[in-house]
Amino acid sequence: MSVNLEGNILVTGSNRGIGLELVKQLAEKTGEKAHIYACCREPEGTRAEVLRELSTQYPGKITIIKLDMSDEDSISTAAQAVSKQFGPGGLNLLINNAAINKPALPGLLSATRKKDMMEVYETNVAGPFLLAKMLHPLLQKAAERDSEKDEGDKMSCRRSAIINISSIISSMEKCPQTFPGAQMYAYRTSKAALNMLTCCLAEEFKIHNILVTAIHPGWVRTDMGGEKAPLCTQESALGMLSVMSSLSNKDSGMLLDWEGNTIPW
Ligand SMILES: NC(=O)c1ccc[n+]([C@@H]2O[C@H](COP(=O)([O-])OP(=O)(O)OC[C@H]3O[C@@H](n4cnc5c(N)ncnc54)[C@H](OP(=O)(O)O)[C@@H]3O)[C@@H](O)[C@H]2O)c1
């Protein structure tokens, strides 16, 4: 599996779990032309300690940005901060990874309150929507600047792309199989909405040659995935980065898994 990504890359929710591993592997596996903007809620807090250590291992390659995906002002402030740092290259790759699941597994109907639905929707859908909207000019800048790249296949994650980290449990077709073990009303409906956001942005941005794809990371051992998950973060992140490296026009507006397989809506 090879990773072929470059330019300015922004990852949300990067202080733990899959996001942290994505930043680690991006730092390891990309060349001089890559710069990673690792976003988290509290860059100075104890929860970002590992991320801060990682950034000191790669001086000049990782910049930590304060970003709370449930807070519009925070998203706006972060977007302004990175726009000053990206320079003329704009933003090549936005990875919307941050997400929450409430209430805890299995997320039964009886345990799910309106408050859970709204909080999950705010972080998992409204946050990625606002970030994509605010960073669109910077993605467009990258798409226009790199028009010589990827000849014959205009879209790619090297040029300009949004990757929304979704989930297989967002799939309506697969609901009969996935529902019994994990009802997760708030979470699965939020990821289904994120899928529709992916389709809408793919339509809206295709004239600008900005690719928009949703990727399911697999069932991964993290705080969210739990101990029983079969995949470790290293396998999932490497798989997804390899898939991202190979995406082109035909993949925009699709839901794929960490191995590149198409998941039905
Ligand atoms: N693990 C799985 O099996 C699995 C399966 C399918 C899909 N996914 C998806 O994969 C992605 C990563 O999941 P994970 O397993 O790594 O989850 P995780 O271990 O729970 O980590 C979630 C990350 O999101 C951040 N986050 C949560 N709310 C945020 C907010 N309002 N603003 C900014 N950051 C916020 C967390 O930061 P804090 O430390 O500040 O809370 C943390 O860095 C998510 O989109 C998830 O839905 C995971």
The ligand as an SDF file (V2000), in Angstrom:
LIG
                    3D

 48 52  0  0  0  0  0  0  0  0999 V2000
  -13.6190    3.4320   15.4800 N   0  0  0  0  0  0  0  0  0  0  0  0
  -14.4660    2.8830   14.6250 C   0  0  0  0  0  0  0  0  0  0  0  0
  -14.6780    1.6500   14.6420 O   0  0  0  0  0  0  0  0  0  0  0  0
  -15.1610    3.7200   13.5990 C   0  0  0  0  0  0  0  0  0  0  0  0
  -16.0250    3.0560   12.7030 C   0  0  0  0  0  0  0  0  0  0  0  0
  -16.6650    3.8120   11.7310 C   0  0  0  0  0  0  0  0  0  0  0  0
  -16.4290    5.1640   11.6290 C   0  0  0  0  0  0  0  0  0  0  0  0
  -15.5960    5.7690   12.5160 N   0  0  0  0  0  0  0  0  0  0  0  0
  -15.3590    7.2160   12.3460 C   0  0  0  0  0  0  0  0  0  0  0  0
  -13.9670    7.4600   12.3370 O   0  0  0  0  0  0  0  0  0  0  0  0
  -13.7020    8.7730   12.8510 C   0  0  0  0  0  0  0  0  0  0  0  0
  -12.6920    8.6910   13.9830 C   0  0  0  0  0  0  0  0  0  0  0  0
  -13.2270    7.8510   14.9820 O   0  0  0  0  0  0  0  0  0  0  0  0
  -12.3740    7.2960   16.2200 P   0  0  0  0  0  0  0  0  0  0  0  0
  -12.7220    5.8930   16.3640 O   0  0  0  0  0  0  0  0  0  0  0  0
  -10.9580    7.7140   16.0960 O   0  0  0  0  0  0  0  0  0  0  0  0
  -13.0870    8.1110   17.4130 O   0  0  0  0  0  0  0  0  0  0  0  0
  -12.5180    8.5600   18.8380 P   0  0  0  0  0  0  0  0  0  0  0  0
  -11.4310    7.6570   19.2610 O   0  0  0  0  0  0  0  0  0  0  0  0
  -13.7030    8.7220   19.7000 O   0  0  0  0  0  0  0  0  0  0  0  0
  -11.8770    9.9990   18.5180 O   0  0  0  0  0  0  0  0  0  0  0  0
  -12.7260   11.0420   18.1020 C   0  0  0  0  0  0  0  0  0  0  0  0
  -11.9170   12.2750   17.8160 C   0  0  0  0  0  0  0  0  0  0  0  0
  -12.8300   13.3060   17.4430 O   0  0  0  0  0  0  0  0  0  0  0  0
  -12.5790   14.4250   18.2730 C   0  0  0  0  0  0  0  0  0  0  0  0
  -13.7650   15.2360   18.4930 N   0  0  0  0  0  0  0  0  0  0  0  0
  -14.9520   14.8730   19.0300 C   0  0  0  0  0  0  0  0  0  0  0  0
  -15.7700   15.9290   19.0900 N   0  0  0  0  0  0  0  0  0  0  0  0
  -15.0830   16.9880   18.6080 C   0  0  0  0  0  0  0  0  0  0  0  0
  -15.3720   18.3570   18.4190 C   0  0  0  0  0  0  0  0  0  0  0  0
  -16.5510   18.8850   18.7680 N   0  0  0  0  0  0  0  0  0  0  0  0
  -14.4320   19.1390   17.8670 N   0  0  0  0  0  0  0  0  0  0  0  0
  -13.2320   18.6360   17.5190 C   0  0  0  0  0  0  0  0  0  0  0  0
  -12.8690   17.3690   17.6810 N   0  0  0  0  0  0  0  0  0  0  0  0
  -13.7990   16.5470   18.2320 C   0  0  0  0  0  0  0  0  0  0  0  0
  -12.0480   13.8480   19.5850 C   0  0  0  0  0  0  0  0  0  0  0  0
  -11.3850   14.8590   20.3180 O   0  0  0  0  0  0  0  0  0  0  0  0
  -11.5210   15.0150   21.9510 P   0  0  0  0  0  0  0  0  0  0  0  0
  -10.3860   14.2190   22.5340 O   0  0  0  0  0  0  0  0  0  0  0  0
  -11.3900   16.4790   22.1750 O   0  0  0  0  0  0  0  0  0  0  0  0
  -12.8460   14.4730   22.3400 O   0  0  0  0  0  0  0  0  0  0  0  0
  -11.1240   12.7790   19.0230 C   0  0  0  0  0  0  0  0  0  0  0  0
   -9.9140   13.3300   18.5990 O   0  0  0  0  0  0  0  0  0  0  0  0
  -15.0540    9.3250   13.2810 C   0  0  0  0  0  0  0  0  0  0  0  0
  -15.5930   10.1010   12.2460 O   0  0  0  0  0  0  0  0  0  0  0  0
  -15.9000    8.0750   13.4700 C   0  0  0  0  0  0  0  0  0  0  0  0
  -17.2650    8.3360   13.3360 O   0  0  0  0  0  0  0  0  0  0  0  0
  -14.9650    5.0820   13.5030 C   0  0  0  0  0  0  0  0  0  0  0  0
  1  2  1  0
  2  3  2  0
  2  4  1  0
  4  5  1  0
  4 48  2  0
  5  6  2  0
  6  7  1  0
  7  8  2  0
  8  9  1  0
  8 48  1  0
  9 10  1  0
  9 46  1  0
 10 11  1  0
 11 12  1  0
 11 44  1  0
 12 13  1  0
 13 14  1  0
 14 15  2  0
 14 16  1  0
 14 17  1  0
 17 18  1  0
 18 19  2  0
 18 20  1  0
 18 21  1  0
 21 22  1  0
 22 23  1  0
 23 24  1  0
 23 42  1  0
 24 25  1  0
 25 26  1  0
 25 36  1  0
 26 27  1  0
 26 35  1  0
 27 28  2  0
 28 29  1  0
 29 30  1  0
 29 35  2  0
 30 31  1  0
 30 32  2  0
 32 33  1  0
 33 34  2  0
 34 35  1  0
 36 37  1  0
 36 42  1  0
 37 38  1  0
 38 39  2  0
 38 40  1  0
 38 41  1  0
 42 43  1  0
 44 45  1  0
 44 46  1  0
 46 47  1  0
M  CHG  2   8   1  16  -1
M  END
$$$$
